[in-house]
Amino acid sequence: MVLLVTACSTPRPVAPETTEDLELADISHDSLLSLIPDYSTELTTINGTGRAIISEPGNSERVTLEFQSNRSTSLIEIRTSGGIRGGEILVDQDSLLIYNRVDNYAEKVSIEQSDRSSVGSIASLNMLDLFNFTLSADDIDQIFDGGDTYIVLLQNEALVTVSKSDGLIQEVFQSSNQESVPYRRIEYEGYGTIDNFQLPRKMTILSRDENSRATFLVQRLEVNQTLPTLTLDIPDNIPIYRR
């Protein structure tokens, strides 16, 4: 199933990293939330493939990701540019189980340690939560006017940029004070429509130290399909290290 593109991936102004020069927006919290697509009830599973371009100090690589996700668990399979199965990542509510097929080892790490894997920044969130980042009234502290956007300051000091025209989230910028959050910034572009869900075609995720960047380009996407049990098939002779 192919996404129908409704927004092209054109350059856009960099969102502000502070609200000190912004004026408060003339919109209530409830009115803002009514603009932002929230599929937490209707969207139950997602699966597809995409290309990831990973840039980190001393290393740059391109991999293919095959992903499946329900509301509690995500399974990501990584293939190298040559098509070799490099590994798998199983993401649950608070940890990542990483199986490295090339070096024959497995390890279980907390979400905060997701940068141990080159694609860990993509796997730092459940894939459904990554594709459809949502807010609640309790999350919001203040709303500022960013011109064509609303800049939403959250209670945890994160900034969320929301398009005024369609309510789509353009960026999530985490405060440096949030050490438990495994990423610094998520940029969303090229939204498309599939089965009435508006979902991004391109996501760029910066690591917490901003030294690593993962750009994920969606190639195929299906929603609300019946998925198998999401688990890793790790051979018995491979120990699982815990960090």
N, C-alpha and C positions, 0 to 999 in steps of 0.2 A: 504494500500500500504506500502511496507516495503523498507526501505533504503538498498541498497547493499553496504556493508562495503568495502571501498578502503584503509582505513588506520586504523591500530589497535590503541588502547588506551594504548600506552606504555609510561613509564616514559620518560621525556625529560628534558634537562637542564633548570634551571630557567633562564628566560630572564633577561638581565641587567636592572637596574632601573635608570641608568645614562649612558651617552655616552662618558664620559670623557676619558675612556681608549680605545675607539674604533677608527678605521680609517674610513675615508670616503669611501663609496663603489663606484666602477667604473660602475655606471649605472645611466641613466638619469631618471628624474621623469616620463616621458612618457613611457619609457621602463618598469619601475616598475609597473605602473598602468596597462599596457597591460598584465602583469602576473597575477594580482589579479582578481579573478572572481567577476564581477559586474553584478548582476541580477536585478538591480533597474527598468529595463524596462520590462524584460521577466517574472519575478516572481511577480505576482500580488496578490496572496493569499496563505495562508498556514494554515493548521489545523492538529491537531493530539493530542496525549496524551504522557505523560511522568511522571517519578517519580522525585521528588525533595527532596533532603536531606538538611535540614536547620539546621545550627549550629550557635547559638548565645549565648552570656553570660547567663548562667543559664537555657538554654533551647536547646533541640535538638529534631527534629521531622522529620517524613517522610510523605509526602503528595503526592497525585496524582493530576496532572494538566491536564485539558482538555483546549486546546487553539484554537482560531480562529483569524485570522488577515488578514486585507487588508492593503493598504499603509497608511491609515489615522488612523485606529482604531484597537485595539486588545482587545479581550475578553478572560479572563482566569477564569475557574471554578476550585475551590480547593475542593478536597475530602480528608478527613482524612484517616489514615491507616485502619480504620474500615469501610470505604466506605461512611461515612456521608458527605453530602454537607456542607462544612464549610463556603464557601463564594464565591464571585465573584469579579473580578476586571476589570473595563473598562478603557482602556488606550487610550487617544487621544494625540494630539500633545504637550500639555503642562500640563496635569493633570491626576490624577487617581481618579476614582469613585469606592470606596470600599464598598461592601455590606457584612457585617458580619451576616451570617444566624444563627450562634449559639447564639450570644449575641443580635441579633435583632437591629442593628444600621447600619447606612450608613454615610460615610463621603467622602468629596471631598478634595483632597490635591494636591499640586503642585508636579511636577516630582521630584523636589529637596527634597520633604518630603516623598518619596516613601518608606523609611526605616521604616515608621510607621507600615507597614505590614510585617509579617514574610517572605512572598515571594515577597516583594516589590522590592528587588534588581533584580529579574527576570523581573518584570513588569516595570522596570525603562526605558526600551526602547520598542518601537514598536517591536513585535515579528519578523517581517520580517527584521527589521534593526538589531536585535540581531543575527538572524541566518546568515545574510549576511552583515557583517560590511564592508562598502565601503569607499573609499577615493577619493578625487578629487585632481587635480593638485594644486589648491589653498590651500588645507589642508597641503601640504608637505613643511617642512622647509629644512631638510637635510636627507640624507640616509647614514647609516653606515653599515660596514661589520661586521656581527656577526658570521662568519664562515659558517655554513650551512644555515644561515638566513640573511635577511636584517633587520636592526633595523631602523625604520622610525620615525624621530622626526617631530612632527606636529607643526603647528604654535601656537597651544594652549598648547604646551609643553608636550602633550601626546606622549607615545612611542608605536609603533605598530610593532610587530614581524611577519615577513613574511617569509615563507619557500622559499628558493631559488629553490627547485626542482619542486614545483607545484604552487607556488604563493598563497597558502592558508594561511590565517591569523591564527597564533598560540596564540597571546596574544595582548590585549590592556591594557596599563597601564596609568592611568590618573595622571596628576600632582596634587600634594596636593594644588596647587594654584587655581585649578578649583573647587571652592566651589559649583558651580551650577550643577556639574556633580554628580549624585546620587550614583555612584559606583567608586571603586578604580581600580579594575582589572577584566578583563574577560579573562579566559583561554579556548581555543577551542581544542577539541580532537576528534579522531575517526570519521573523515569525511567519509561520504558515498554518493553514487550517487542515485538520484531519478529523472527520466525524464531529464537526462543530467545536473541537477543541483548538484553541490557538496556542501553538507550542513553538519554541525557538528552533531554528535550523542551525544556529551557530552559537557556541558558548565559549568564552575565554575565561580561564580561571587562573588567578595569580596565587602563588603560595603565600603563606603567612609572612615570610621574610622578603617576599616580592622578587626573589632571585630566580624562581622557576615559573614558567608559564605553560599552560596546556590549552591549546585551541582545539575544540571538538566540533567537527562538521558532520551533521546528520546526513546519512545517505538513504536509509530506509527506516520507516517507523510504522509500527502497528500499535493500536490501543485496544484495551479491554478484551484481549484474547485470553483463552485458557492456557495457563502456563504449567509446566511440570513442576515438581518439587525442586526448589532452588537449593542446590547443595554442591559441594566439591567432591569429586571422586579422587581422593588422595591415596595412593598405594600404601599398604600397611608398613612397608619397609622405610617409608619416609617420615622422620619425626617432625612434629609440629613444635617449633620454638615459640615461646611466649615472651614478649618484651614488656 
